[in-house]
Amino acid sequence: MGFLDFDADLRIQNTNEDALSSKWSAVQAGYLNDSFVKYMIKDKAKIKRPPIINRGTYIRTVVIDKLIYSFLRSINPLQKKQIISFGAGSDTRYFNIMSDLGKTVNFIFHELDFPVVTKRKASIISKTPALYDLIHSSCNNFDDLKIDLFNGSILSPSYCLHPIDLRTLTSIFSLPKIDNDLPTLILSECCLVYLEPHEADQLIQWCVNAFASKGSGIVIYEPIKNSDSFGKMMVKNLASRGISFKTLDTYSTTEKQCTRLYNLGFTTYQKAISIKQIFDEWSDHDDKIRISKVELLDEVEEWNLLASHYCVAWGWIDEHENGYFNEWATF
């Protein structure tokens, strides 16, 4: 990805709207509860995704939330932990965690994205009491919350929004309020896949090295299986929009995703599983019945194909056996 390829960057930034619209559609259909996503949506009336997209958004959200909530509640929930979300876009996960768990956990949530994305998000947060007040609730003093609308940054004790091109992150020694001595979870939902493989690898290795003292974990959501007919069609459709999954050739299977995490430093544990397998094996019977009643799913074969072409991968490194991620091995 060239540093001057502004058109390509713009197309990647626009995928934020796709993800946001899918989340809103899943909420409106009844798959998910999220009372904050409505504040991020521009034109709510025109958004309705097919049932297979809504179901995929639901499964993806639930499994990632399960991993994150497990981390936050691990060992001592009131011992401070850190989450760093790459390419967070308009995601509302921080606000949902604050609403769900509040002061029962102690954490700081960092979101990193292009400045054009963070400027819009900072503006929305500053004008929306339901969002602003949740961030402010973690502040002890008036000046603990700093919002810079010009640069698109927010700094607070529990939430930070950083305007940055991730391709430059490994050359920056520190961002405000990122603490190298906290147990840290790295989150990438369809973000690293847009980087060149060596750029994505460098970023992951930076994370391992930066947070070695307390251990770090990573959760990645990405496409896989680009070599079969469905995968080739998926890649072709994206190419028609000028979008390329740059790491897909290199990490095209769940096995390669696991090897990737091990080779780049998450050596304690690695696992990768397709969205289809998550739905088939993780979802309990009652939940399957519930979502089957939310929308009629006629495209069962298409769902199985789509869900088998995306995966969630996770792993961690814990050389000092702190134990913050141990529960992940049971998932």
The 8 nearest C-alpha neighbors of each residue, nearest first, counted from 0:
[[1, 195, 194, 2, 4, 193, 7, 245],
 [2, 0, 4, 3, 5, 7, 8, 195],
 [1, 3, 4, 0, 5, 166, 8, 164],
 [4, 2, 1, 5, 0, 6, 8, 7],
 [3, 5, 1, 7, 6, 2, 8, 0],
 [4, 6, 8, 7, 3, 9, 2, 1],
 [5, 7, 9, 8, 4, 10, 3, 11],
 [8, 6, 10, 9, 5, 4, 11, 241],
 [9, 7, 5, 11, 6, 10, 12, 4],
 [10, 8, 12, 6, 11, 7, 5, 13],
 [9, 11, 13, 7, 12, 8, 6, 242],
 [10, 12, 8, 14, 13, 9, 7, 242],
 [13, 11, 9, 14, 10, 15, 8, 116],
 [12, 14, 10, 15, 11, 16, 9, 17],
 [15, 13, 17, 16, 11, 12, 18, 10],
 [14, 16, 13, 18, 17, 88, 12, 19],
 [15, 17, 19, 14, 18, 13, 20, 12],
 [18, 16, 14, 20, 15, 19, 21, 13],
 [19, 17, 21, 15, 20, 16, 22, 14],
 [18, 20, 16, 22, 21, 17, 15, 23],
 [19, 21, 23, 17, 22, 18, 16, 24],
 [20, 22, 24, 18, 19, 23, 17, 25],
 [23, 21, 19, 25, 20, 24, 26, 18],
 [24, 22, 20, 26, 21, 25, 27, 19],
 [23, 25, 21, 27, 47, 26, 22, 48],
 [26, 24, 53, 28, 22, 30, 23, 27],
 [25, 27, 31, 23, 29, 24, 28, 30],
 [26, 28, 24, 29, 25, 23, 30, 31],
 [27, 29, 25, 26, 30, 24, 293, 294],
 [30, 28, 26, 27, 31, 293, 25, 32],
 [31, 29, 25, 26, 28, 57, 290, 293],
 [32, 30, 26, 29, 25, 33, 57, 27],
 [31, 33, 26, 34, 30, 29, 27, 25],
 [34, 32, 35, 36, 31, 26, 95, 91],
 [33, 35, 36, 32, 37, 95, 38, 26],
 [36, 34, 37, 33, 38, 91, 94, 95],
 [35, 37, 38, 39, 34, 33, 91, 23],
 [38, 36, 40, 35, 39, 34, 23, 43],
 [37, 39, 36, 40, 35, 123, 127, 41],
 [38, 40, 37, 36, 89, 41, 123, 35],
 [41, 39, 37, 38, 42, 43, 36, 19],
 [40, 42, 43, 39, 38, 37, 44, 16],
 [43, 41, 44, 40, 45, 46, 20, 39],
 [42, 44, 45, 46, 40, 41, 37, 23],
 [43, 45, 46, 42, 47, 41, 40, 24],
 [46, 44, 43, 42, 47, 20, 24, 48],
 [47, 45, 44, 43, 24, 20, 48, 42],
 [48, 46, 24, 45, 49, 21, 20, 44],
 [47, 49, 24, 52, 53, 21, 50, 46],
 [50, 48, 52, 51, 53, 47, 54, 24],
 [49, 51, 53, 52, 54, 296, 294, 48],
 [50, 52, 54, 53, 302, 49, 55, 296],
 [53, 51, 55, 50, 54, 49, 56, 48],
 [54, 52, 25, 50, 56, 55, 51, 57],
 [53, 55, 57, 51, 52, 56, 50, 58],
 [56, 54, 52, 58, 57, 53, 59, 51],
 [57, 55, 53, 59, 54, 58, 60, 52],
 [56, 58, 54, 60, 55, 59, 61, 30],
 [59, 57, 55, 61, 60, 56, 62, 54],
 [58, 60, 56, 57, 62, 61, 55, 63],
 [61, 59, 57, 63, 58, 62, 64, 56],
 [60, 62, 64, 58, 63, 59, 57, 65],
 [61, 63, 65, 64, 59, 60, 58, 66],
 [64, 62, 66, 65, 60, 61, 67, 59],
 [63, 65, 67, 61, 62, 66, 68, 60],
 [66, 64, 62, 68, 63, 67, 69, 61],
 [65, 67, 63, 69, 64, 68, 70, 62],
 [68, 66, 64, 70, 69, 65, 63, 71],
 [67, 69, 71, 65, 70, 66, 64, 72],
 [70, 68, 66, 72, 67, 71, 73, 65],
 [69, 71, 73, 67, 68, 72, 324, 323],
 [70, 72, 68, 69, 73, 76, 67, 104],
 [71, 73, 76, 69, 70, 68, 104, 74],
 [72, 74, 70, 323, 71, 75, 76, 69],
 [75, 73, 323, 76, 72, 322, 78, 321],
 [74, 76, 78, 77, 73, 72, 104, 71],
 [77, 75, 72, 104, 78, 73, 71, 74],
 [78, 76, 105, 104, 75, 79, 103, 72],
 [79, 77, 75, 76, 105, 80, 104, 106],
 [78, 80, 105, 106, 77, 81, 181, 107],
 [79, 81, 106, 182, 181, 183, 105, 78],
 [80, 82, 183, 107, 106, 108, 182, 181],
 [81, 83, 184, 108, 183, 185, 109, 107],
 [84, 82, 109, 185, 110, 108, 186, 184],
 [83, 85, 186, 110, 87, 185, 109, 187],
 [86, 84, 111, 187, 87, 186, 110, 83],
 [85, 87, 112, 111, 88, 190, 84, 187],
 [88, 86, 85, 84, 110, 90, 111, 112],
 [87, 89, 86, 90, 15, 116, 112, 117],
 [90, 88, 87, 91, 39, 120, 19, 15],
 [89, 91, 88, 87, 92, 19, 36, 93],
 [92, 90, 94, 93, 36, 35, 89, 95],
 [91, 93, 95, 94, 90, 96, 64, 97],
 [94, 92, 96, 95, 91, 97, 108, 158],
 [93, 95, 97, 96, 92, 91, 98, 130],
 [94, 96, 98, 92, 97, 93, 99, 91],
 [97, 95, 99, 93, 98, 94, 100, 92],
 [98, 96, 101, 94, 95, 100, 99, 93],
 [97, 99, 95, 96, 101, 100, 94, 133],
 [100, 98, 96, 97, 95, 101, 94, 103],
 [99, 101, 97, 103, 96, 98, 102, 104],
 [102, 100, 97, 103, 98, 99, 104, 96],
 [101, 103, 104, 100, 105, 97, 77, 137],
 [104, 102, 101, 100, 77, 76, 105, 72],
 [105, 103, 76, 77, 102, 71, 100, 106],
 [106, 104, 79, 77, 78, 80, 76, 102],
 [107, 105, 80, 79, 81, 157, 104, 108],
 [106, 108, 157, 81, 158, 82, 156, 80],
 [107, 109, 158, 82, 157, 81, 83, 159],
 [110, 108, 83, 159, 158, 160, 82, 84],
 [109, 111, 84, 160, 87, 83, 161, 159],
 [112, 110, 161, 85, 86, 87, 162, 84],
 [113, 111, 86, 162, 163, 87, 117, 88],
 [112, 114, 163, 116, 164, 162, 115, 117],
 [115, 113, 162, 117, 116, 118, 163, 151],
 [114, 116, 118, 113, 117, 119, 151, 162],
 [117, 115, 114, 113, 118, 119, 88, 112],
 [116, 118, 151, 120, 114, 119, 115, 162],
 [151, 119, 117, 121, 115, 120, 116, 114],
 [118, 120, 122, 117, 116, 121, 123, 115],
 [119, 121, 117, 123, 122, 118, 124, 116],
 [122, 120, 124, 118, 123, 119, 151, 117],
 [121, 123, 119, 125, 120, 124, 118, 148],
 [124, 122, 120, 126, 125, 121, 127, 119],
 [125, 123, 121, 127, 126, 131, 122, 130],
 [124, 126, 122, 123, 127, 131, 121, 146],
 [127, 125, 123, 124, 122, 128, 131, 130],
 [126, 128, 124, 129, 130, 125, 131, 123],
 [127, 129, 131, 130, 132, 126, 125, 124],
 [130, 128, 127, 132, 131, 133, 35, 124],
 [131, 129, 128, 133, 124, 132, 127, 134],
 [130, 132, 128, 134, 124, 133, 129, 125],
 [131, 133, 135, 134, 128, 130, 129, 136],
 [134, 132, 136, 135, 130, 131, 129, 97],
 [135, 133, 131, 132, 136, 137, 158, 130],
 [134, 136, 132, 138, 137, 133, 131, 144],
 [137, 135, 133, 134, 138, 132, 139, 131],
 [138, 136, 135, 134, 157, 156, 139, 133],
 [139, 137, 135, 136, 143, 140, 156, 144],
 [140, 138, 137, 143, 141, 136, 135, 142],
 [139, 141, 143, 142, 138, 144, 135, 137],
 [140, 142, 143, 144, 139, 138, 135, 145],
 [141, 143, 144, 140, 145, 138, 139, 155],
 [144, 142, 140, 138, 141, 155, 145, 139],
 [145, 143, 155, 142, 154, 146, 135, 138],
 [144, 146, 154, 153, 143, 155, 147, 142],
 [147, 145, 153, 152, 148, 154, 144, 121],
 [146, 148, 152, 149, 151, 150, 153, 145],
 [147, 149, 151, 150, 146, 118, 121, 122],
 [148, 150, 147, 151, 118, 152, 146, 122],
 [151, 149, 148, 147, 152, 118, 114, 162],
 [118, 152, 150, 148, 117, 121, 147, 149],
 [151, 153, 160, 147, 161, 150, 146, 162],
 [152, 154, 146, 160, 159, 145, 147, 155],
 [155, 153, 159, 145, 144, 158, 146, 160],
 [154, 156, 144, 158, 157, 143, 159, 145],
 [155, 157, 158, 137, 138, 107, 143, 154],
 [158, 156, 107, 155, 108, 106, 137, 134],
 [159, 157, 108, 155, 107, 109, 156, 154],
 [160, 158, 154, 109, 153, 155, 110, 108],
 [159, 161, 153, 110, 152, 109, 111, 154],
 [160, 162, 111, 152, 163, 110, 159, 112],
 [163, 161, 114, 113, 112, 117, 111, 151],
 [164, 162, 113, 112, 165, 161, 114, 111],
 [163, 165, 166, 113, 167, 112, 168, 162],
 [166, 164, 168, 167, 163, 112, 111, 85],
 [165, 167, 164, 168, 198, 169, 194, 202],
 [168, 166, 165, 170, 169, 164, 171, 163],
 [169, 167, 165, 171, 170, 166, 164, 202],
 [168, 170, 171, 167, 202, 205, 201, 172],
 [169, 171, 168, 167, 172, 166, 173, 205],
 [172, 170, 168, 169, 173, 167, 174, 165],
 [173, 171, 170, 174, 169, 168, 209, 205],
 [172, 174, 171, 175, 177, 176, 178, 168],
 [173, 175, 177, 176, 172, 171, 161, 178],
 [174, 176, 177, 173, 154, 159, 161, 178],
 [177, 175, 178, 174, 154, 159, 156, 173],
 [178, 176, 175, 174, 179, 173, 109, 81],
 [179, 177, 180, 181, 176, 81, 210, 173],
 [178, 180, 210, 181, 209, 177, 212, 211],
 [179, 181, 178, 212, 213, 210, 182, 211],
 [182, 180, 80, 179, 178, 183, 213, 81],
 [183, 181, 213, 80, 214, 215, 81, 180],
 [184, 182, 81, 215, 82, 181, 80, 216],
 [183, 185, 216, 82, 217, 215, 83, 81],
 [186, 184, 217, 83, 82, 84, 216, 218],
 [185, 187, 84, 218, 217, 85, 83, 219],
 [188, 186, 219, 85, 190, 189, 84, 218],
 [189, 187, 220, 190, 219, 186, 221, 86],
 [188, 190, 221, 220, 192, 187, 191, 219],
 [189, 191, 192, 187, 188, 86, 193, 85],
 [192, 190, 193, 194, 199, 189, 187, 246],
 [191, 193, 246, 190, 244, 194, 245, 189],
 [194, 192, 244, 191, 245, 190, 243, 195],
 [195, 193, 191, 192, 199, 198, 245, 196],
 [194, 196, 198, 245, 197, 0, 246, 199],
 [197, 195, 246, 199, 198, 200, 194, 245],
 [196, 198, 200, 199, 195, 201, 194, 202],
 [199, 197, 201, 195, 200, 196, 194, 202],
 [198, 200, 202, 196, 201, 191, 197, 194],
 [201, 199, 197, 203, 202, 198, 196, 204],
 [202, 200, 204, 198, 199, 203, 205, 197],
 [201, 203, 205, 199, 200, 204, 169, 198],
 [202, 204, 206, 200, 205, 201, 199, 207],
 [205, 203, 207, 201, 206, 202, 263, 200],
 [206, 204, 202, 208, 203, 207, 209, 201],
 [205, 207, 209, 203, 204, 208, 210, 202],
 [206, 208, 204, 205, 209, 210, 211, 264],
 [207, 209, 205, 211, 206, 210, 204, 264],
 [210, 208, 206, 207, 205, 211, 179, 212],
 [211, 209, 179, 208, 212, 207, 214, 215],
 [210, 212, 214, 208, 213, 209, 207, 215],
 [211, 213, 210, 214, 180, 319, 179, 181],
 [214, 212, 182, 211, 181, 180, 210, 321],
 [215, 213, 317, 211, 182, 316, 212, 210],
 [216, 214, 183, 315, 316, 184, 182, 210],
 [215, 217, 315, 184, 314, 185, 183, 316],
 [216, 218, 185, 313, 184, 314, 186, 315],
 [217, 219, 313, 186, 312, 185, 187, 220],
 [220, 218, 187, 312, 311, 188, 186, 313],
 [219, 221, 311, 188, 189, 310, 187, 312],
 [220, 222, 189, 310, 309, 219, 223, 311],
 [223, 221, 309, 308, 310, 247, 224, 220],
 [222, 224, 251, 308, 309, 252, 225, 247],
 [225, 223, 251, 226, 308, 230, 252, 227],
 [224, 226, 230, 231, 227, 223, 251, 234],
 [227, 225, 224, 230, 231, 228, 229, 251],
 [228, 226, 230, 229, 225, 231, 224, 232],
 [227, 229, 231, 230, 232, 226, 225, 233],
 [230, 228, 232, 231, 227, 233, 304, 225],
 [231, 229, 225, 233, 227, 232, 228, 224],
 [230, 232, 228, 234, 233, 225, 229, 226],
 [231, 233, 235, 229, 230, 234, 236, 228],
 [234, 232, 230, 236, 231, 235, 229, 237],
 [233, 235, 231, 237, 232, 236, 238, 230],
 [236, 234, 238, 232, 237, 233, 231, 239],
 [237, 235, 239, 233, 238, 234, 232, 240],
 [236, 238, 242, 234, 240, 239, 235, 233],
 [237, 239, 241, 235, 242, 240, 236, 243],
 [238, 240, 236, 237, 241, 235, 242, 234],
 [241, 239, 238, 237, 242, 236, 10, 243],
 [240, 242, 238, 239, 237, 243, 10, 7],
 [243, 241, 238, 237, 240, 10, 244, 11],
 [242, 244, 245, 238, 237, 193, 241, 234],
 [245, 243, 193, 192, 247, 246, 242, 234],
 [244, 246, 193, 195, 243, 247, 192, 194],
 [245, 247, 192, 196, 249, 248, 244, 250],
 [246, 248, 251, 250, 249, 244, 245, 223],
 [249, 247, 251, 246, 250, 225, 245, 244],
 [248, 250, 246, 247, 251, 196, 255, 245],
 [251, 249, 255, 247, 256, 248, 252, 246],
 [250, 252, 223, 224, 247, 248, 249, 225],
 [253, 251, 255, 254, 223, 250, 224, 256],
 [252, 254, 256, 271, 255, 272, 257, 251],
 [255, 253, 257, 252, 256, 258, 271, 250],
 [254, 256, 258, 252, 250, 257, 253, 259],
 [255, 257, 253, 259, 254, 258, 250, 252],
 [258, 256, 254, 260, 259, 255, 269, 270],
 [259, 257, 255, 261, 256, 260, 262, 254],
 [258, 260, 256, 262, 257, 261, 255, 263],
 [261, 259, 265, 263, 257, 258, 262, 264],
 [262, 260, 266, 265, 258, 264, 263, 259],
 [261, 263, 259, 264, 260, 258, 265, 266],
 [264, 262, 260, 261, 204, 259, 265, 203],
 [263, 265, 266, 261, 262, 207, 260, 204],
 [266, 264, 316, 315, 261, 260, 314, 267],
 [265, 267, 261, 264, 316, 268, 315, 260],
 [268, 266, 316, 315, 265, 317, 269, 314],
 [267, 269, 314, 315, 266, 265, 270, 316],
 [270, 268, 314, 257, 313, 260, 261, 315],
 [269, 271, 313, 312, 257, 314, 272, 268],
 [272, 270, 312, 253, 311, 257, 313, 256],
 [271, 273, 310, 311, 253, 276, 312, 274],
 [274, 272, 310, 276, 275, 307, 309, 277],
 [273, 275, 306, 277, 310, 276, 309, 307],
 [276, 274, 306, 307, 278, 273, 277, 279],
 [275, 277, 279, 273, 278, 274, 280, 272],
 [276, 278, 274, 281, 280, 275, 279, 273],
 [277, 279, 282, 275, 276, 281, 280, 274],
 [280, 278, 276, 277, 275, 281, 282, 274],
 [279, 281, 277, 276, 278, 282, 283, 275],
 [282, 280, 277, 278, 279, 283, 276, 330],
 [281, 283, 278, 280, 286, 287, 279, 284],
 [282, 284, 286, 285, 281, 287, 280, 278],
 [283, 285, 287, 286, 288, 282, 289, 281],
 [286, 284, 288, 287, 283, 289, 282, 290],
 [287, 285, 289, 288, 283, 284, 282, 290],
 [288, 286, 284, 289, 290, 285, 291, 283],
 [287, 289, 285, 291, 286, 290, 284, 292],
 [290, 288, 286, 292, 287, 291, 285, 293],
 [289, 291, 293, 292, 287, 288, 286, 30],
 [292, 290, 288, 289, 293, 287, 294, 295],
 [291, 293, 290, 289, 294, 288, 295, 287],
 [292, 294, 290, 291, 29, 289, 30, 28],
 [295, 293, 292, 291, 296, 50, 290, 28],
 [294, 296, 297, 291, 292, 293, 50, 290],
 [297, 295, 298, 50, 294, 299, 51, 291],
 [296, 298, 299, 295, 50, 300, 301, 51],
 [297, 299, 301, 300, 296, 302, 51, 50],
 [300, 298, 302, 301, 297, 303, 296, 51],
 [301, 299, 303, 302, 298, 304, 297, 305],
 [300, 302, 304, 298, 303, 299, 305, 51],
 [303, 301, 299, 305, 300, 304, 51, 306],
 [302, 304, 300, 306, 301, 305, 307, 299],
 [305, 303, 301, 307, 302, 306, 300, 308],
 [304, 306, 302, 308, 307, 303, 301, 309],
 [305, 307, 275, 274, 303, 308, 304, 309],
 [306, 308, 275, 304, 273, 305, 309, 274],
 [309, 307, 223, 305, 306, 222, 224, 304],
 [310, 308, 222, 223, 273, 221, 307, 306],
 [309, 311, 273, 274, 272, 221, 220, 222],
 [310, 312, 220, 219, 271, 272, 273, 221],
 [313, 311, 271, 219, 270, 218, 310, 272],
 [314, 312, 218, 217, 270, 269, 219, 271],
 [313, 315, 269, 268, 217, 216, 265, 270],
 [314, 316, 216, 265, 268, 215, 267, 217],
 [315, 317, 265, 267, 266, 214, 215, 318],
 [318, 316, 214, 320, 319, 267, 321, 315],
 [317, 319, 320, 316, 214, 267, 211, 321],
 [318, 320, 317, 321, 213, 214, 212, 322],
 [321, 319, 317, 322, 318, 214, 323, 213],
 [320, 322, 319, 323, 317, 213, 214, 318],
 [323, 321, 325, 320, 324, 74, 317, 73],
 [324, 322, 73, 321, 325, 70, 74, 182],
 [323, 325, 322, 326, 327, 70, 315, 216],
 [324, 326, 322, 327, 328, 323, 329, 73],
 [325, 327, 328, 329, 324, 69, 330, 323],
 [328, 326, 329, 325, 330, 324, 66, 69],
 [327, 329, 326, 330, 325, 268, 324, 270],
 [330, 328, 327, 326, 325, 324, 66, 270],
 [329, 327, 328, 326, 281, 66, 65, 270]]
